Amino acid sequence: MLESMTERLQSLRDHWQRLPGQWHADHPLRYRIAAAGLALAGYAWLVAFPLLALVGGLRLGTAGLAPTSAWGYLDHGLLALGLAGTLILARARFGLPDGEPLGADTAPKLYALVESVRQELQGAAVDEIRITGEFDVQLLRTPVSGFPFVMTHTLMIGMPVLQCLSEAQLKAWVASQLGELSRQRMQLGSWIAQLRQLWVRYRNHFCAGSGPARLLIGLFFDRYTRLFHRFTAPLMQSQQYVRDRHALRTLGYEDTAEWMVMQAVMGRFLEQDYWPSVHHIADKAPEPTINPYRNLGMLLPRRLETNEARRWLREAWSHSGSAAAPGLKQRLQAIAAGEAQYPGLPEPCAADSLMEHTLTPLLDRVDSAWQQRERHTWQLRHQKSCAERERLEALRAEARAGTLQGRKAMEYAALMKRYGTTEEAHAAYEQILATNPDDAQIVFGTGRYLTGLGDEHGIRLLEQAMEMDKRYVVPACRLISEFRNRRGNITRFPAHEGQTIRRRVS
């Protein structure tokens, strides 16, 4: 009985999660009307408080302040509730987004670039530019009070964007954001995308407080934001195409395509190569004393070789994207840009061409903010590293005795991969495989490690793991597909997938 109810609840939950996408595909007009109505619900809740105060005040003004019946107390309650909510919203002050503020007097060229894009797209005025540590560009709206009718527009530009992209590529990214607030090109998806950010600001602001503010505003937006994000998620993938068209109107096909390619390649490089190498320093250094953004500008030409960049590009090209964001291939096809080509690192980068003498002090500020922000996490990572090194020494002693099996063997190889040299890690995987040839988990883990190194022998081990345990069929197929894609051979996997699927069924 209990299992049946649990399965039914899970079925209903899965159906609700699929419902917005199905409705968006089968009934697009009805879906968009429902999304617009749900978006207005947030405004309706905020406006309801002054309306309650007005209605309660008018009723008390006509009936008298002293209640003559039990219903008279309801008017007093409505007036009190409306006044409390109105006062809370009127006194609310939202802080501007985190980031290093950059004035027009210190970066006139950057402000001029943003203003030229704004005039061309007839977008909203940018009140301030702030520099962050993320590889991202966002236009954030901050309400002046709790009533979201007067906004402050802050353009958030990541320092890695300035260091890794050219001036034209930065301009394309800025245009994709400013176009969402264009008076001529405003669409439902653009409005929804801005509200998704705005309502999250409301939830974070009021849920962080206590008392009436949390009860009247915070709890509503806590639940409403989840519902709103889940229901409007199908609009976000198409919204990326809208942003790309804003960039296309501003720069043209070639520059827009190069921006998309560099956005994908540099994003993968930073996420999977550069930042892991920075955090790896915490294994030995107890404090974050390095300057990652200053180092990025100096190390980028040496760290990112053309062949490696093309590998990142092949991986981005083969990635199909997600429900919230399309992949690089789909975005380029949407603007009829053809095959992706890596344009090379920009000379000069946007930071050099736009910041000039302001760049050095700005790098100092961004690096200092990063050190302060990362200090606690860095110290925890260092403590964990020290503990794992001690664990590695204990497992190394067991490995010499040949007694490592199962999870302990995989733990030993994983720790050796993290803290040892490439040769030591390779020897560790070969050792645990030799002593545990019939363990499907170890065979699969060794195959995964070898394919990550580009070794063809890893594929044979993955195939062996699939034969030994059917649970490894899907992950092994995925790893083999990624291996083929990195080699530029994307056509071989479907046949291999069909063979393994048939093997699993039989």
NUSEVEX-550840 format. One line per field, with one value per residue (C-alpha): residue in three letters; residue number from 1; x, y, z negated. Coordinates in Angstrom, 3 decimals, padded with zeros to 6 digits. Each point is the difference from the previous one (the first is absolute). Layout:
% NUSEVEX-550840
code <- (ALA, ...)
pos <- (NUM, ...)
X <- (X, ...)
Y <- (Y, ...)
Z <- (Z, ...)
This chain:
% NUSEVEX-550840
code <- (MET, LEU, GLU, SER, MET, THR, GLU, ARG, LEU, GLN, SER, LEU, ARG, ASP, HIS, TRP, GLN, ARG, LEU, PRO, GLY, GLN, TRP, HIS, ALA, ASP, HIS, PRO, LEU, ARG, TYR, ARG, ILE, ALA, ALA, ALA, GLY, LEU, ALA, LEU, ALA, GLY, TYR, ALA, TRP, LEU, VAL, ALA, PHE, PRO, LEU, LEU, ALA, LEU, VAL, GLY, GLY, LEU, ARG, LEU, GLY, THR, ALA, GLY, LEU, ALA, PRO, THR, SER, ALA, TRP, GLY, TYR, LEU, ASP, HIS, GLY, LEU, LEU, ALA, LEU, GLY, LEU, ALA, GLY, THR, LEU, ILE, LEU, ALA, ARG, ALA, ARG, PHE, GLY, LEU, PRO, ASP, GLY, GLU, PRO, LEU, GLY, ALA, ASP, THR, ALA, PRO, LYS, LEU, TYR, ALA, LEU, VAL, GLU, SER, VAL, ARG, GLN, GLU, LEU, GLN, GLY, ALA, ALA, VAL, ASP, GLU, ILE, ARG, ILE, THR, GLY, GLU, PHE, ASP, VAL, GLN, LEU, LEU, ARG, THR, PRO, VAL, SER, GLY, PHE, PRO, PHE, VAL, MET, THR, HIS, THR, LEU, MET, ILE, GLY, MET, PRO, VAL, LEU, GLN, CYS, LEU, SER, GLU, ALA, GLN, LEU, LYS, ALA, TRP, VAL, ALA, SER, GLN, LEU, GLY, GLU, LEU, SER, ARG, GLN, ARG, MET, GLN, LEU, GLY, SER, TRP, ILE, ALA, GLN, LEU, ARG, GLN, LEU, TRP, VAL, ARG, TYR, ARG, ASN, HIS, PHE, CYS, ALA, GLY, SER, GLY, PRO, ALA, ARG, LEU, LEU, ILE, GLY, LEU, PHE, PHE, ASP, ARG, TYR, THR, ARG, LEU, PHE, HIS, ARG, PHE, THR, ALA, PRO, LEU, MET, GLN, SER, GLN, GLN, TYR, VAL, ARG, ASP, ARG, HIS, ALA, LEU, ARG, THR, LEU, GLY, TYR, GLU, ASP, THR, ALA, GLU, TRP, MET, VAL, MET, GLN, ALA, VAL, MET, GLY, ARG, PHE, LEU, GLU, GLN, ASP, TYR, TRP, PRO, SER, VAL, HIS, HIS, ILE, ALA, ASP, LYS, ALA, PRO, GLU, PRO, THR, ILE, ASN, PRO, TYR, ARG, ASN, LEU, GLY, MET, LEU, LEU, PRO, ARG, ARG, LEU, GLU, THR, ASN, GLU, ALA, ARG, ARG, TRP, LEU, ARG, GLU, ALA, TRP, SER, HIS, SER, GLY, SER, ALA, ALA, ALA, PRO, GLY, LEU, LYS, GLN, ARG, LEU, GLN, ALA, ILE, ALA, ALA, GLY, GLU, ALA, GLN, TYR, PRO, GLY, LEU, PRO, GLU, PRO, CYS, ALA, ALA, ASP, SER, LEU, MET, GLU, HIS, THR, LEU, THR, PRO, LEU, LEU, ASP, ARG, VAL, ASP, SER, ALA, TRP, GLN, GLN, ARG, GLU, ARG, HIS, THR, TRP, GLN, LEU, ARG, HIS, GLN, LYS, SER, CYS, ALA, GLU, ARG, GLU, ARG, LEU, GLU, ALA, LEU, ARG, ALA, GLU, ALA, ARG, ALA, GLY, THR, LEU, GLN, GLY, ARG, LYS, ALA, MET, GLU, TYR, ALA, ALA, LEU, MET, LYS, ARG, TYR, GLY, THR, THR, GLU, GLU, ALA, HIS, ALA, ALA, TYR, GLU, GLN, ILE, LEU, ALA, THR, ASN, PRO, ASP, ASP, ALA, GLN, ILE, VAL, PHE, GLY, THR, GLY, ARG, TYR, LEU, THR, GLY, LEU, GLY, ASP, GLU, HIS, GLY, ILE, ARG, LEU, LEU, GLU, GLN, ALA, MET, GLU, MET, ASP, LYS, ARG, TYR, VAL, VAL, PRO, ALA, CYS, ARG, LEU, ILE, SER, GLU, PHE, ARG, ASN, ARG, ARG, GLY, ASN, ILE, THR, ARG, PHE, PRO, ALA, HIS, GLU, GLY, GLN, THR, ILE, ARG, ARG, ARG, VAL, SER)
pos <- (1, 2, 3, 4, 5, 6, 7, 8, 9, 10, 11, 12, 13, 14, 15, 16, 17, 18, 19, 20, 21, 22, 23, 24, 25, 26, 27, 28, 29, 30, 31, 32, 33, 34, 35, 36, 37, 38, 39, 40, 41, 42, 43, 44, 45, 46, 47, 48, 49, 50, 51, 52, 53, 54, 55, 56, 57, 58, 59, 60, 61, 62, 63, 64, 65, 66, 67, 68, 69, 70, 71, 72, 73, 74, 75, 76, 77, 78, 79, 80, 81, 82, 83, 84, 85, 86, 87, 88, 89, 90, 91, 92, 93, 94, 95, 96, 97, 98, 99, 100, 101, 102, 103, 104, 105, 106, 107, 108, 109, 110, 111, 112, 113, 114, 115, 116, 117, 118, 119, 120, 121, 122, 123, 124, 125, 126, 127, 128, 129, 130, 131, 132, 133, 134, 135, 136, 137, 138, 139, 140, 141, 142, 143, 144, 145, 146, 147, 148, 149, 150, 151, 152, 153, 154, 155, 156, 157, 158, 159, 160, 161, 162, 163, 164, 165, 166, 167, 168, 169, 170, 171, 172, 173, 174, 175, 176, 177, 178, 179, 180, 181, 182, 183, 184, 185, 186, 187, 188, 189, 190, 191, 192, 193, 194, 195, 196, 197, 198, 199, 200, 201, 202, 203, 204, 205, 206, 207, 208, 209, 210, 211, 212, 213, 214, 215, 216, 217, 218, 219, 220, 221, 222, 223, 224, 225, 226, 227, 228, 229, 230, 231, 232, 233, 234, 235, 236, 237, 238, 239, 240, 241, 242, 243, 244, 245, 246, 247, 248, 249, 250, 251, 252, 253, 254, 255, 256, 257, 258, 259, 260, 261, 262, 263, 264, 265, 266, 267, 268, 269, 270, 271, 272, 273, 274, 275, 276, 277, 278, 279, 280, 281, 282, 283, 284, 285, 286, 287, 288, 289, 290, 291, 292, 293, 294, 295, 296, 297, 298, 299, 300, 301, 302, 303, 304, 305, 306, 307, 308, 309, 310, 311, 312, 313, 314, 315, 316, 317, 318, 319, 320, 321, 322, 323, 324, 325, 326, 327, 328, 329, 330, 331, 332, 333, 334, 335, 336, 337, 338, 339, 340, 341, 342, 343, 344, 345, 346, 347, 348, 349, 350, 351, 352, 353, 354, 355, 356, 357, 358, 359, 360, 361, 362, 363, 364, 365, 366, 367, 368, 369, 370, 371, 372, 373, 374, 375, 376, 377, 378, 379, 380, 381, 382, 383, 384, 385, 386, 387, 388, 389, 390, 391, 392, 393, 394, 395, 396, 397, 398, 399, 400, 401, 402, 403, 404, 405, 406, 407, 408, 409, 410, 411, 412, 413, 414, 415, 416, 417, 418, 419, 420, 421, 422, 423, 424, 425, 426, 427, 428, 429, 430, 431, 432, 433, 434, 435, 436, 437, 438, 439, 440, 441, 442, 443, 444, 445, 446, 447, 448, 449, 450, 451, 452, 453, 454, 455, 456, 457, 458, 459, 460, 461, 462, 463, 464, 465, 466, 467, 468, 469, 470, 471, 472, 473, 474, 475, 476, 477, 478, 479, 480, 481, 482, 483, 484, 485, 486, 487, 488, 489, 490, 491, 492, 493, 494, 495, 496, 497, 498, 499, 500, 501, 502, 503, 504, 505, 506)
X <- (000.000, 002.721, 002.115, -002.996, -000.640, 003.678, 000.055, -003.155, 001.422, 003.227, -002.047, -001.955, 003.235, 001.581, -003.148, 000.046, 003.667, -000.713, -003.220, 001.462, 002.112, -002.899, -002.339, 002.603, 000.339, -003.668, -001.784, 002.524, -002.544, -001.753, 003.347, 001.222, -003.251, 000.308, 003.668, -000.900, -002.780, 002.344, 002.570, -002.614, -000.841, 003.191, -001.009, -003.535, 001.239, 002.018, -002.807, -002.527, 001.283, -000.639, -003.328, -000.968, 000.941, -002.055, -003.065, 000.201, 000.416, -002.953, -002.276, 000.963, -000.481, -003.573, -000.950, 001.890, 003.096, -001.875, -001.080, -003.761, 000.103, 002.379, 000.521, 001.252, 003.096, 000.769, 000.383, 002.455, 001.913, 000.146, 001.202, 002.677, 001.196, 000.086, 001.847, 002.542, 000.765, 000.119, 002.369, 002.287, 000.186, 000.451, 002.886, 001.720, 003.400, 001.763, 003.761, 001.742, 001.595, 003.454, 002.877, 002.640, -001.687, 001.513, -000.768, -000.286, 002.999, 002.268, -001.107, -001.360, 000.584, -001.954, -002.896, 000.087, -000.225, -002.984, -001.719, 000.461, -001.662, -002.816, -000.746, 000.077, -002.428, -001.938, 000.340, -000.254, 002.736, 002.802, 000.450, 003.198, 002.534, 001.418, 002.853, -000.419, 002.165, -002.331, 000.259, -003.350, -001.753, -003.374, -002.314, -001.607, -002.934, -000.159, -003.252, 000.378, -002.635, -002.203, -002.307, 001.769, -000.902, 003.223, 003.154, 003.755, 001.731, 003.424, 002.104, 002.102, 003.112, 002.357, 003.708, 000.695, -002.279, 002.162, 003.176, -001.089, -002.132, 000.613, -001.753, -002.401, -000.798, -000.652, -002.281, -001.998, -000.478, -001.056, -002.475, -001.551, -000.801, -001.009, -002.310, -002.241, -001.058, -000.381, -003.181, -000.476, 001.013, -001.425, -001.595, -001.782, 003.102, 002.142, -002.475, -000.240, 003.812, 000.303, -002.764, 001.697, 002.950, -002.174, -002.180, 003.093, 001.255, -003.287, 000.169, 003.600, -000.617, -003.163, 000.750, 003.238, -002.007, -002.479, -003.341, -002.758, 002.312, 000.747, -003.602, -001.689, 002.584, 002.758, -002.053, -002.107, 003.002, 001.781, -002.739, -000.980, 003.573, 000.323, -003.301, 000.805, 003.453, -001.306, -002.916, 001.942, 003.078, -001.051, 000.187, 003.654, 001.504, -001.699, 000.985, 003.670, -000.748, -001.631, 003.131, 002.147, -002.124, 000.589, 003.737, -000.471, -001.781, 002.862, 003.077, -000.849, 000.493, 003.773, 000.528, -003.101, 001.131, 003.487, -001.545, -002.044, 003.046, 002.226, -002.764, -000.204, 003.757, 001.161, -002.823, 001.118, 003.661, -000.639, -002.372, 001.874, 003.628, 000.909, -002.088, 000.706, 003.719, -000.485, -001.923, 002.590, 002.473, -002.066, 001.408, 003.271, -000.750, -002.108, -000.996, -001.179, 002.893, 000.052, -001.448, -002.056, -001.251, 003.374, 001.498, -002.735, 000.986, 003.644, -000.479, -002.835, 002.170, 002.225, -002.677, -002.461, 001.649, -001.809, -000.350, -001.410, -002.418, -001.216, -000.578, -002.143, -001.834, -000.703, -001.358, -002.204, -001.186, -001.013, -001.844, -003.716, -000.795, -002.754, -003.608, 001.107, 002.711, 000.686, 003.406, 002.556, -000.985, -003.671, 000.815, 002.240, -002.517, -002.708, 001.905, 001.116, 003.654, 001.234, 002.747, 001.734, 003.557, 002.344, 001.083, 002.998, 000.736, -000.744, 002.803, -000.602, -002.619, -002.893, 001.697, 003.072, -001.906, -002.710, 001.502, 003.517, 001.502, -003.023, 000.698, 002.760, -001.840, -003.187, 001.806, 001.293, -003.535, -001.504, 002.801, -000.306, -003.774, 000.524, 002.492, -002.424, -002.899, 001.954, 001.930, -002.373, -000.610, 003.712, 000.910, -002.557, 001.387, 003.524, -001.080, -001.742, 003.120, 002.177, -002.409, -000.117, 003.795, 000.135, -002.643, 002.038, 003.080, -002.048, -001.466, 003.430, 001.225, -002.923, 000.687, 003.556, -001.383, -002.438, -003.086, -001.955, -003.401, -003.312, -000.642, 003.273, 001.892, -001.933, 000.557, 003.734, 000.161, -002.129, 002.189, 003.146, -001.473, -000.592, 003.228, 002.487, 001.686, -001.541, 002.345, -000.912, -003.719, 000.328, 001.936, -002.616, -002.861, 001.993, 000.806, -003.586, -001.151, 002.614, -000.997, -003.778, -000.586, -003.522, -001.295, -002.259, 000.267, 003.800, -000.008, -002.418, 001.945, 003.281, -001.621, -001.418, 003.436, 001.758, -002.549, 000.421, 003.691, -000.853, 001.102, -001.899, 000.525, -002.565, -002.764, 000.688, -000.199, -003.301, -001.393, 001.204, -001.737, -003.262, 000.287, 000.610, -002.757, -002.924, -000.181, 003.080, -001.484, -001.344, 002.937, 002.519, -001.754, 000.053, 003.733, 000.734, -002.073, 001.918, 003.286, -001.017, -001.143, 003.314, 001.709, -002.291, -001.651, -003.638, -001.553, 001.263, -001.942, -003.594, 000.894, 001.954, -002.936, -002.370, 002.248, 000.295, -003.726, -000.767, 002.588, -001.685, -003.472, 001.196)
Y <- (000.000, 002.443, -000.929, 000.531, 003.483, 000.878, -001.117, 001.975, 003.135, -000.448, -000.474, 003.189, 001.881, -001.218, 000.925, 003.525, 000.425, -001.019, 001.983, 003.454, -001.410, -001.987, 002.963, 002.254, -002.445, -000.936, 003.255, 002.844, 002.829, -001.261, -000.616, 003.536, 001.488, -002.106, 000.997, 003.685, -000.405, -001.777, 002.784, 002.617, -001.918, 001.305, 003.598, -000.741, -001.173, 003.195, 002.289, -001.862, 001.593, 003.664, -001.059, -001.725, 003.118, 002.146, -002.261, -000.369, 003.737, 000.842, -002.495, 001.315, 003.558, -000.704, -002.332, 001.758, -001.011, -001.832, -003.475, -000.553, -003.716, -002.901, 000.902, 003.405, -001.598, -001.390, 003.551, 000.775, -003.172, 000.831, 003.509, -001.237, -002.704, 002.400, 002.710, -002.476, -001.442, 003.435, 001.321, -003.005, 000.371, 003.775, -000.291, -002.902, 000.836, -002.476, -000.021, 000.269, -003.198, -000.959, 001.127, 002.679, 003.274, 001.627, 003.648, 001.681, 002.214, -003.022, -002.058, 002.452, -002.362, -002.821, 002.311, 001.356, -003.544, -000.788, 003.263, -000.619, -003.409, 001.479, 002.695, -002.455, -002.377, 002.792, -001.773, 001.220, 002.235, -001.708, 001.761, -001.750, -002.593, -002.443, -002.453, -003.517, -003.088, -002.125, -000.772, 001.612, 003.208, 000.817, 002.971, -000.011, 002.132, 001.155, 001.564, 003.290, -001.100, -003.010, 001.145, -001.060, 002.976, 002.049, -001.998, 000.416, -001.772, -001.474, -001.612, -002.798, -000.819, -002.766, 000.721, -003.285, 001.302, 003.100, -002.105, -002.815, 001.755, 002.754, 003.340, -001.108, -003.269, 001.915, 002.345, -002.976, -001.321, 003.434, 000.342, -003.376, 001.305, 003.591, -001.147, -001.699, 003.433, 001.540, 002.029, -001.107, -003.652, -000.939, -003.441, -002.190, -002.143, 003.065, 001.248, -003.452, -000.318, 003.311, -000.935, -003.316, 002.009, 002.618, -002.387, -001.862, 003.339, 000.405, -003.514, 000.384, 003.438, -000.690, -003.600, 001.199, 002.122, -000.945, 001.051, 001.488, 000.530, -003.707, -001.042, 002.405, 000.189, -002.569, -003.173, 000.880, 000.642, -003.085, -002.220, 002.238, 000.220, -003.789, -000.321, 002.879, -001.348, -003.517, 001.127, 002.511, -002.212, -001.025, 003.666, 000.363, -002.099, 002.053, 003.148, -000.756, 000.154, 003.391, 001.254, -001.248, 001.941, 003.189, -000.553, -000.800, 003.302, 001.868, -001.693, -002.310, -003.704, -000.383, 001.853, -001.560, -003.509, 000.655, 001.214, -003.203, -002.156, 001.870, 000.021, -003.801, -000.697, 002.407, -001.030, -003.616, 000.925, 002.023, -002.517, -003.189, 001.114, 003.372, 000.169, -003.641, 000.789, 003.059, -001.970, -002.767, 002.410, -000.285, -003.512, 001.556, 003.663, 000.667, 003.524, 001.359, 002.379, -000.343, 002.514, -002.139, 002.790, 001.655, -003.436, -000.820, 002.902, -001.078, -003.786, -000.199, 000.125, -002.760, -002.155, -000.087, -001.416, -000.071, -003.792, -000.017, 002.813, -001.988, -002.953, 002.173, 001.167, -003.564, -000.855, 003.106, -000.751, -003.547, 001.130, 000.201, 002.526, -000.240, 000.957, 003.424, 000.776, -001.281, -001.282, 001.768, -001.948, 000.922, 003.675, 000.263, -001.790, 002.404, 002.952, -002.018, 000.474, -003.351, -002.093, 001.228, 001.286, 000.943, 003.620, -000.067, 002.116, 003.696, 002.499, 002.204, -001.253, 002.199, 000.786, 001.413, 001.976, 001.423, 000.313, 001.376, 001.509, -001.108, -003.712, -000.486, 001.494, -001.770, -003.361, 000.676, 000.674, -003.068, -002.268, 001.380, -000.541, -003.565, -000.728, 001.265, -001.929, -003.255, 000.012, -002.197, -002.502, -000.048, -000.850, -002.816, -001.341, 000.085, -001.889, -002.606, -000.348, -000.639, -002.690, -001.631, -000.067, -001.866, -002.405, -000.508, -001.026, -002.565, -001.426, -000.025, -002.350, -002.353, 000.189, -001.165, -003.004, -000.705, 000.034, 002.863, -000.980, 001.613, 003.563, 000.342, -000.862, 002.620, 002.524, -000.677, 000.524, 003.165, 001.509, -000.919, 001.685, 003.167, 000.196, -002.079, 000.417, -001.255, -002.992, -000.853, 000.256, -002.189, -002.596, 000.062, -000.732, -002.757, -001.505, -000.136, -001.376, -002.749, -001.032, 000.306, -001.101, -001.268, 003.133, 001.867, 003.233, 000.020, -001.009, 002.836, 002.530, -000.901, 000.252, 003.399, 001.188, -001.247, 001.478, 003.301, -000.219, -000.789, -003.656, -002.373, -002.834, 001.695, -000.749, -003.722, 000.162, 001.897, -002.640, -002.683, 001.755, 000.058, -003.728, -000.593, 002.254, 001.443, 003.021, 001.406, -000.091, 003.561, 001.773, -001.991, 000.913, 003.646, -000.130, -001.705, 002.613, 002.816, -001.720, -000.243, 003.615, 001.201, -001.918, 001.626, -003.323, 000.650, -002.509, -003.208, 000.122, -000.652, -003.459, -000.765, 001.190, -002.273, -002.989, 000.612, 000.621, -003.276, -001.731, 001.427, -001.152, -003.477)
Z <- (000.000, -000.999, 003.022, 002.301, -001.440, 000.340, 003.626, 000.719, -001.582, 001.993, 003.177, -000.694, -000.712, 003.254, 001.920, -001.432, 000.895, 003.602, 000.282, 000.814, 002.831, 001.437, -000.225, 001.609, 002.908, 000.464, -000.893, 000.409, -000.057, -003.131, -001.635, 000.670, -001.321, -003.164, -000.396, 000.322, -002.567, -002.400, 000.458, -000.909, -003.172, -001.617, 000.721, -001.193, -003.395, -000.483, 001.125, -002.169, -003.220, 000.902, 001.505, -003.246, -001.948, 002.385, -000.136, -003.755, -000.464, 002.243, -001.746, -003.421, 001.202, 001.036, -002.862, -002.795, -001.930, -002.745, 001.176, -000.251, 000.751, 000.326, 003.671, -001.080, -001.458, 003.446, 001.334, -002.770, 000.843, 003.704, -000.774, -002.401, 002.429, 002.922, -001.920, -001.382, 003.433, 001.637, -002.665, 000.347, 003.783, -000.118, -002.455, 001.782, 001.474, 002.267, 000.101, 003.354, 001.349, -001.223, 002.156, 000.375, 001.090, 003.051, 000.655, 003.383, -000.825, -000.580, 003.033, 002.606, 002.945, -001.632, -000.817, 003.546, 001.394, -002.228, 000.905, 003.735, -000.365, -002.074, 002.573, 002.888, -001.712, -001.740, -003.305, -003.559, -001.386, -001.959, -003.335, -001.056, 001.146, -002.511, 000.540, -001.395, -000.065, 002.153, 003.682, 000.684, 001.030, -001.561, -000.190, -003.445, -001.105, -003.615, -001.264, -001.838, -002.546, -000.570, 002.804, 003.238, 002.163, -000.196, 000.754, -000.079, 002.889, -000.755, 002.724, -001.499, 002.055, -001.082, -000.043, 001.885, 002.771, 000.378, -000.044, 002.333, 002.636, 002.513, -000.032, 002.754, -001.811, -003.226, 001.922, 001.283, -003.535, -001.272, 002.892, -000.823, -003.486, 000.731, 002.779, -002.563, -001.268, 003.441, 000.330, 003.605, -000.346, -003.399, 000.154, -002.484, -000.505, -000.732, -002.572, -001.589, -000.136, -001.834, -002.433, -000.781, -001.317, -001.715, -001.965, -001.219, -001.370, -001.857, -001.423, -001.180, -001.491, -001.953, -000.990, -001.601, -002.422, -002.693, -001.404, 002.196, 002.997, 000.234, -000.649, 002.421, 002.816, -000.466, -000.338, 003.038, 002.250, -001.301, 001.438, 002.886, 001.344, 000.171, 001.825, 002.347, 000.918, 000.586, 002.155, 002.138, 000.534, 003.575, 001.065, -001.003, 002.776, 002.696, -001.893, 000.670, 003.722, -000.564, -001.766, 002.861, 002.491, -001.989, 000.391, 003.682, 000.635, -001.629, 001.494, 002.901, 000.633, -000.273, -003.275, -001.564, 000.966, -001.410, -003.255, -000.315, 000.674, -002.457, -002.588, 000.178, 000.266, -002.691, -002.312, 000.204, -000.358, -003.158, -001.561, 000.772, 000.156, -001.471, -003.190, -000.976, 000.282, -002.232, -002.631, 000.184, -001.611, -003.192, -000.392, -001.192, -000.790, -003.130, 001.109, 003.398, 000.647, 003.791, 002.480, 002.401, 002.278, 000.414, 000.680, 002.517, 002.228, -000.044, 000.214, 002.528, 003.170, -001.396, -001.620, 002.887, 003.100, 003.337, 000.055, -003.510, 000.864, 002.986, -002.314, -002.268, 003.114, 001.163, -003.432, -000.033, 003.541, -000.916, -003.137, 000.748, -002.724, -002.573, -000.496, -001.280, 002.568, 003.545, 000.998, 002.179, 003.119, -000.341, -000.627, 003.059, 002.181, -001.175, 001.510, 003.057, -000.941, 001.285, -001.562, -003.158, 000.392, -002.822, 000.629, -002.334, -003.045, 000.543, 000.467, -001.866, -002.402, -001.106, -003.322, 001.736, 002.628, -002.290, -003.481, 000.673, -003.197, -002.075, 000.524, -002.590, -003.016, 001.087, 000.072, -003.513, -001.243, 001.682, -001.240, -003.538, 000.021, 001.240, -002.800, -002.634, 001.487, 000.373, -003.291, -002.017, 002.823, 000.775, -003.597, -000.084, 003.272, -001.419, -003.127, 002.136, 002.131, -003.043, -001.201, 003.446, 000.229, -003.302, 001.320, 003.176, -001.979, -001.908, 003.212, 001.627, -002.714, 000.676, 003.725, -000.534, -001.856, 002.867, -002.211, 001.593, 001.342, 000.941, -001.067, -001.863, 003.186, 001.980, -002.792, 000.122, 003.769, -000.159, -002.736, 001.906, 003.090, -002.034, -001.993, 001.952, 003.359, 003.233, -000.047, -003.589, 000.716, 003.105, -001.986, -002.779, 002.416, 001.677, -003.407, -001.288, 003.369, -000.116, -003.523, 000.630, 003.620, -000.730, -001.739, 002.453, -001.976, 000.198, 003.682, 000.765, -002.116, 001.692, 003.423, -000.862, -001.130, 003.136, 002.421, -001.821, 000.892, 003.620, -000.233, 002.328, -002.490, -002.243, 002.515, -000.179, -003.771, 000.153, 002.359, -002.400, -002.915, 001.992, 000.563, -003.704, -001.367, 001.995, -002.306, 001.714, 003.517, 000.069, -001.723, 002.038, 003.252, -001.027, -000.723, 003.315, 001.808, -001.675, 000.887, 003.677, 000.040, -001.373, 002.789, 002.558, 000.884, -000.857, 002.410, -001.598, -003.240, 001.148, 001.330, -003.151, -002.091, 001.898, -000.580, -003.719, -000.404, 001.773, -002.184, -003.120, 001.089, 000.875)
